[in-house]
Amino acid sequence: MNKDLSIIIPTYNDSIKEIKCSLDSITLQNSYDSSKIEIIIIDDNTTIKSVNWNKILKLYPQLNIKYIKLLENKGPGNARQVGLDNAIGDFIFFLDCGDSLFDSTVLEVFNSKKTDDCDIISTKLYDEETKTKRRSYLLNNAYIFGIFIKRKFLIENNIRFSEILRWEEDAYFEDKIRFYYPKIVSTGSTIGYSYNVNSNSITRRNNHEYQNNFSGFSAMVVKSILICDFYKNEKAFKEMINEAIRILSVCYSRFYSYIFQNNDISERISKILYLLKILIIIVPFNINSEEFRQLFVKNIYQRNLLKNNYQVPYDKIKDFMNIVCSYENLYDDYDIEGTNISINNFIEEIGIKNNKISK
């Protein structure tokens, strides 16, 4: 039987309470024919033994649930991709375990829009922690959550999650979606997704790690390298240059005081600087050109507008780029933080040898 919707839920060491929170929110959609929905639960090799999945699945006989247990933990992006590969619904909805559909009318609204000429149906997202509402996809601040994505659109454009990324996997996926200019239908004020207070959730754990002394930056730069490589293959050179300068300016802004004021380049920052060197090897631009300088300054200016206090100076851009260009790998082979790959395997993966693009 054809399905209107595949709801994909990755889970890793989640509690029964968190699992039930997500599944209960689906059972509350009383106005929607549950036979037209499939729920795909991807267990990313959970290590705790407190959850009996056979019992949980029996609690929801009215739901069509596929449970898939992975043999290796590779992060939420890989888990979601496994869900996508097994989905048959016309639309896809990603739901993190412990989060929920906002109320009982979400799928009723989806039903009213699913026959529209669109690739994405966009709702709003509610953050339970901050008690705020924000628009999902349209304003680029909730990534893949709160949107119904037409599966045909993903297949036709070969849009997939990266197997390399454990963090930034949703940003990479959304960047590829945006590249193909999807047709978007907004549901107006409808809230579709509830981002719940759950400190153990995949997203919350990742956010906390991000706040820990730049730990998210390695994955952030790897994501930019991957998307720049994608743009390059698609001959989207403007997009490639903009992305490369964006991430360079982000790192310059965040590392300025450490590098130029405190002379404190930690091991973590060193590894990120080396990743930035890889970035500028694959992106062919002249770092001494006026165009490069103007774009860099523009990006920093936009970041300065977001800061209430400290404004990042512009005077060390050239010095920063010289540091990046000359940076060497100080730590031999190592696993890149927030990814499923080592630095040497990553260099081989994207085709760089001896600081040159391999032929």
N, C-alpha and C positions, 0 to 999 in steps of 0.2 A: 504494500500500500504506500502511495506517495505521502510524504510528510511536508507540511508547510514550514516546519521550523525544527532545527536541531539546536538544542541548548547544550553547550560544551562546558563541563565543569572539571578543571584540574584539581587534584587534591594531593596533599602530602602531609602526613602526620596530623591531620585535622581531627578534632574531637567529634563524637556523635552529635553533640549539640550544634556544632558548626555545620555538619553535613545536613542535619535535619532542618536547620534554618533555611538553607538554599532550596531543598526539596519541598519543604512545606509551602514556600512562597509560590511554587509552581502548582501545587495542588489547589491553591486558593483561586486559581484562574477558572472559576466555575462557568463563566460564560463562553469558554473556548472548548472545543471538542478535543479532549486529551489524546484521542487516537491519531490526531494530526501532528502531534509533537513527539519528538524523541529526545531523551536526555542521555548524553554520553558522558560518563564519569571516567576520567583518566587518572588512575592511581599511579603517581610518579614514584613507585617503589617505596611506599610507606614502610617505615621501620618499626613503628609502635604496633603492639599486638592487641590494643584495647578495642579495636573496631571489628565487629563481626559483620562483614559485608553481606553475607547470605541473609542474616536477620534484618539488616537495614533494607535490603531490596524487597523483602517480604512485607515490610511496613507500607509499601507503596504499590500495591497490585494494580492500581488504576493508571500508573505511569509506565510508559514504554522506556525502560532504562537499559542501556548497554553499559556494562562495567568492564573496563579493560585495565589489567594490571601490567605495568611496565617492569622489565627486568633490570633496568638501570635508571637511576635518577639523573635527569639531564635538565631539569628546570621547567617552568611553566610554559615556555614557548614551544619546546619540543612536545610537551604533553598536549597542548592545544592543537598542534599540527597533527598528532595522531588522531585526535578527535575529528579534525577536519577531514582527514583521509578516510575516516569511517562514517562520515555524515551522509545522509541522503535527503535532508530537508532543503526546501527551496531557499530558505534564509538561515543564517547562522547567528546565534547570540552567545557571547562569552560571559560566563558567570563564575567568579572566583568563589571557592568554597568558603562558606561563612557569610558571604554577601547574599543579596536576595532581590527578587523582583519587588518593586516598591510597594505596590498594592494589588488588589484583585482585578483591576481594570487594565493592566499593562497589555495583556494579550488581546483584549477587546479593541484597544487602540491600534495595535499591530494589525489586527484583522481588517480594520477599516482602511489601512494604507497598503496592504501587501499586494494589491493588484495595480497600484499606481506604477507609472513608468519611472522606475527608480532603481538604483543599485544599493542605496542605504536609506534606512528609515531611522531618523535620529530623535532620541528622547533626551530628557535632562537626567542628571545624576544627583542624588542626594547623599551628602556626606554626614553620616550619623554623628561623627566625632565633633565636627565644627558646626553642625546644624545649618549647613548652607546648601543651596541648590546651585548647580552650574550646568551649562549646556555641554553636551558630550562632544561629539565629533566636530561640529561646525566651528567651534572656537579653539580647537586643538588643546583642550586642557583636561581631557579624560581618556585620551587614547582610544582603546578599543571597547571601552565599557559603555553600556547604555545605547548601543546601536544594533540594529538588525541589518546584516550584510547579506546581499544576494550571493548565494554560493556559486552560481554561474559566472558572476563577475570575477570572483576569485580564481576560478578554474581557467577562464578564458585568458586572463592576464598572468597566470602562473604566479599568483601572490601567495607566498608561503612564509612561515616563520623560519628564522635562521636556526639551524641546529647548533650553531656556535654560541649564541648568546643565552645566558641565564638571566641577566638583567638587561634592560633596554630592548627586550625582545618585542614588546608591544609598540614602542616607538618606531622600530625598524619596520614592523608590519604595517603600521599606519602610514609611514612615509611612502611605502610602495603603493598602498591604496591611493593616496593623494596624487601620485605621479600619473595615474590613469584617469584622473578627473571623473570620479563617480558622480552619477546623478543622485542628488540628495533630496529627500522629502523630510521636512521637519514636522514633528507632532505638536509643535507649539509649546504650551506650558506643561505638557505631560511629563511626569517623572517616571522613568522606566527602571532605573537601577538604584538600589540602595547599597551604598558603600558603608558597611557596618563597622562598629567598634570591635575589632578582633585583632589583638596584638600578635597573634600567632599566624595570621593569614599570610599567604605567599607575598602579596603586595605590601602588607604592613611590614613584614620582616625585611623585605627589600628596601623600603623607605627608611627604616631605621639604620640599615647598613649604609645607605647613602649618606647619612648624616655623620658617619664615623670617619672623619679625617680623609675625605676624598675617595673612599673605597668604591664609590660608583663610577668614578671617572674613567677607569680602565675600560669598563664595558661601554661607557658612553663614547669613548674614542673609537673602540672597535666597531661599534654600531655605525659611526660616521664613515669609517674606512670601508665597511661593507656596502653602505648605501652609495658612497662615492664610486666604488667599483661598479655598482649596478648602473649608476648614471652614465659612467664612462662607456659601458657596453651598449647603452641605449643612445649614445651620442648626445646626451643631455648635458652639454658642457657648462652652461650657465648654472644649472641646478647643482652640478658637481662643485664648481668653484664656490658658490654661495654656502653650501654645506661645509666644505673644508674650512673656509674662513670663519664661519660661525663657530665651529668647535675649537679652532685655534684661539679665537677671541675669548671664548668661555674659559679656556685653560689659562690664558694670559691674565684675565681678570681675577681668577681665583688664586693663581700662584704668584702674582706680582709681589706681594709682601714677603713671601717665603724666599723667593729667588733674589730679589733686588734689595730688600731691606734687612732681612734676617740672615741671608746667606744660609738658608736651612733647606736643603733639598733632600728630603727623606727618601727611603728606598721606594716607597709607593709613588712619589712624584717622579723619581728617576725613571721608573718603568713606564709612566704615562708619557713622559717626554720622549722616550724611545718610540712609543706607539705613534706620537705625533710626527716623528721623523719618517716612519713608514707611510703615514698619510701624505706628506708632501712629496714622497717619492712617486706615489701612484697618481697624484694630481698635478698635471703639468701647468704650473703657473710661475710667473716671474715675481718672486717675493720682493724684489727691489723696484717693481714698477709702481707708478703713481696710482694706477687702478687698484692694485692690491692694497696699498696703504689706505686709500679712501674707503674701501669696503671694510677693512679692518677697523678703522676709526669709527665708521658708522655703526658697526656691531657693538663696539665698546660704549659708544655714546648711548645706544639703546639700553645697555645694561646699567650704565650710570643713572639713567632716568629711573630705574627700578630700585635704586639704593637710596635709603633715607639719610645715611651718614657718609661713609667713606666713598669717595669717587676715585675710580681707577685712573691713574695718569696715562697719557698717551706717549710719554717720552721714551719708553723702553721697548717699543714694538720691534724695532730693527734688532736690538740686542737679544730680545726673546727669540726671534726667528733665527738668528745666528746660532744661539744655543741649541735650538731644536735641530737645525741642519747638521750640526756637528756632533750631535749626541750619539754615544755608542751604548750598546747593550752591556751593562756592568754585571749582569747576574747570570750569564750563560742561558740555559734553558729553564723555563719556569712556567707554571700554569698562570694564565692571565686571569686576574680577579674578575669574577662576574661572568665568566665564559666557561665553555667546555673544551678549551684548547690551550696548548702551550704556545709560547712565543715563537719557537722555531717552526712548529707545525703551522702556525698562523701565517708566517712569512712564506712558507711553501704553498699554503692554500691559496694565497692571493697572487702568487707568481713573482715574488721578489727574490732575487739572488744577488749577493754582493752589492746591495744597495742600488740595484738596477732592475728594471722590469724585465723579466725573462722573456725571451722571444718565443 
